[in-house]
């Protein structure tokens, strides 16, 4: 669906109830989860749905499906992951954070 045909944020569930729940969640989990994975401490500003809810109200409100992210990770890395192109980036030691990256596979090593 193109952005011109996309329902408004409130039509997608992002109401004042969501804003209250979002603020509470970010107080409880103030750091970006993806930044933490690479050894950085960056404030989260977005509550992301790990599994896109696609209008499913139960999945939308399931807090176990929420994760705190910075805007950069939400708008870039998360989109790459959702398109099935892997998890970009490395940890502080330079190792790929994508468990499926060929460097993280054990096959072929003796």
C-alpha positions in Angstrom: 0.0 0.0 0.0 1.4 3.4 -0.9 1.7 6.1 1.7 -1.1 8.1 0.1 -3.5 5.2 0.6 -2.2 4.4 4.1 -4.6 4.8 7.0 -3.8 7.5 9.5 -1.8 6.7 12.6 -4.9 6.8 14.8 -6.7 4.5 12.3 -3.8 2.1 12.6 -4.2 2.0 16.5 -1.7 4.7 17.5 -4.2 6.6 19.7 -3.8 8.5 23.0 -4.0 5.1 24.8 -1.0 4.0 22.7 0.9 7.2 23.5 0.4 6.5 27.2 1.5 2.9 26.9 4.4 3.9 24.7 5.6 6.5 27.3 5.3 4.0 30.1 7.2 1.3 28.1 10.1 3.8 27.2 10.4 4.8 30.9 10.7 1.1 31.8 13.1 0.3 28.9 14.9 3.6 28.0 17.7 2.2 25.8 17.6 1.1 22.2 17.8 -2.7 22.1 19.7 -2.8 18.8 22.3 -0.3 20.0 22.9 -2.3 23.1 23.6 -5.4 21.0 26.5 -3.6 19.4 27.8 -2.2 22.7 26.3 1.4 22.5 24.0 3.1 25.0 21.5 5.2 23.0 18.1 6.4 24.2 15.1 4.7 22.6 12.5 6.9 21.1 10.3 4.3 19.4 8.3 1.3 20.6 8.6 -1.2 17.8 6.4 -4.2 17.2 8.9 -7.1 16.8 6.4 -8.9 14.7 4.5 -6.4 12.6 0.9 -6.3 13.8 -0.6 -5.5 10.4 -3.8 -4.4 12.1 -4.1 -7.4 14.5 -5.2 -5.6 17.7 -4.1 -8.5 20.0 -0.6 -8.5 18.5 -0.6 -4.7 18.6 -1.1 -4.6 22.4 1.0 -7.6 23.3 3.9 -6.0 25.2 6.0 -9.2 24.7 6.0 -8.1 21.1 7.4 -4.6 21.8 11.0 -3.5 21.8 12.6 -0.1 22.5 14.5 1.3 19.5 16.2 4.5 18.5 14.7 6.2 15.4 17.7 5.3 13.3 17.4 1.6 14.0 13.6 1.6 13.6 13.7 3.5 10.3 16.7 1.6 8.7 17.8 -1.7 10.3 14.3 -2.9 11.2 13.1 -2.3 7.6 16.1 -4.4 6.3 15.2 -7.2 8.8 11.5 -7.1 7.8 12.4 -7.5 4.1 14.3 -10.7 4.9 17.8 -9.4 4.0 19.4 -10.4 7.4 20.5 -8.3 10.4 23.1 -5.7 9.4 25.8 -4.6 11.7 28.6 -6.0 14.0 29.1 -6.2 17.7 32.0 -4.3 19.5 34.4 -7.2 18.6 33.6 -6.8 14.9 31.6 -10.0 14.6 28.3 -10.0 12.6 25.3 -9.8 14.9 23.2 -11.8 12.4 23.1 -15.4 13.6 22.6 -16.5 10.0 25.7 -14.7 8.7 28.2 -17.2 7.1 30.9 -16.2 9.6 28.6 -17.4 12.4 27.9 -20.8 10.9 30.0 -23.7 12.1 29.8 -25.8 8.9 32.9 -26.1 6.9 35.3 -25.5 9.8 37.5 -28.3 11.0 
